């Protein structure tokens, strides 16, 4: 009796205040209705349109339970959308917390503390124990251990000395430094990474856009089906129940939630993925192209021997080679200059300098016209080695050394043998690639055949191409591109920038501090570690698998809902309750990914 009395009183309360309730409901859901109208103006249909029709129909039929559940569904969807946005911005938020606010600057012989915004290029920055470095710059004086975990995700400090580059947001954990500011404000690597993370949230994965297209077809089919059901049955309650089962927001929320969880996870581990499309693309990679120097090898060549000819001394050869290569950033050039400094061989700056990409360098030092580079570079200039030099070069090549020749005027006067070693545990990384479904791994290098074969054999790669110029690498990548699968290129992001741009997915290793690498790559690895790539592929596979699973669950849930409606087990109120409850299943499934971030 008491229950009946409460029901009667509640019914009377609602009937007496129907107009007021209708106004409140319409006001509360006005954003959804306006959203549906905006899509219609753009000639698009959306989930908001289904929800609006279901809501208005429920109000017309006085289905108050349905109205309540529709509003609960809308509110819940918005809560989860906000949650996704908050979590997806957490990576940016955690980065922004590391953003330096103040800095010690040397001005007029005195040290002043100023806000980071007031630092100018070329100023001397003082960074002491515990200080956060506020700029990208070069160390003028001092030595220190630097915590770069804000950029690389790796907490092991890195030792830096005079002449080394240091980056904004990194922390001095021991020592003191005087730094010349080279990049400030938005120019710093730290700011560029923040910008990339923000951009990545706007770049949808293909599976998301496919889901959007499917949703539009599904909604159109539902609306036409509902109209057909009404024309056949004239049963408004049946039509309303169908609409209430189908107007789900779960996939629209669950899919971006999964993608952003994966991207956030990558950022926290020092890998910036520029969008969901590249994250998803990793799951479709069947061909991986790798550069040798700096990718498979450490890229830090070491001089193993200096060979002189024509009455010259080895130190004379080294001095001329160091002078010619002083301004080059090529690993060979850096190794030669470093070796000359180590041996305390004096050399001068070149008056003229020209780098011939992929071939060599020409320079003028006083009366000396110097050329340094590959054998093919000198053959083009019609400068040839004598029999003795050819014999010595072959002996050093057999040892797996990289050979760089030096000429003075029109005569070859010697050569330098350099060595580079493979990165540790590369065989395991190559094996992981194959276990993840990669069918071809191709090594491309500008080095000679013997060096290429030696490195390829050591790391377990059967397919390689040697003696390549940068344009030759592009030709090989073009041949490998296909609509059936994705081709990924892994390189250092500087010398390999064109190849990274051309490939389906360009992955730059050791992108920290390199604007070219960050801008040209689709995925930038702050750490100089190729083993991060298989880990990213695993994240990609898990994310795509979860999203597909969500689609399957969504389809089964809707099929079951339609069965319950057409079998007359549930009416409009039951359909609304069913929709509200089952909306959480795909969303909760995607939430599992956030546990890993």
PyMOL commands that set and color helices and strands:
alter all, ss='L'
color gray80, all
select helices_A, chain A and resi 2-16+18-28+30-41+47-60+64-88+90-97+116-118+149-152+185-187+189-200+206-233+236-246+250-268+276-284+292-296+314-325+331-342+375-380+387-398+426-435+449-459+470-480+497-502+515-520+531-566+572-594
alter helices_A, ss='H'
color red, helices_A
select strands_A, chain A and resi 102-107+110-115+124-127+136-147+158-160+165-166+171-183+271-273+285-291+302-308+352-356+360-365+368-373+402-408+411-419+440-444+463-465+486-491+505-508+523-525
alter strands_A, ss='S'
color yellow, strands_A
deselect
rebuild
show_as cartoon
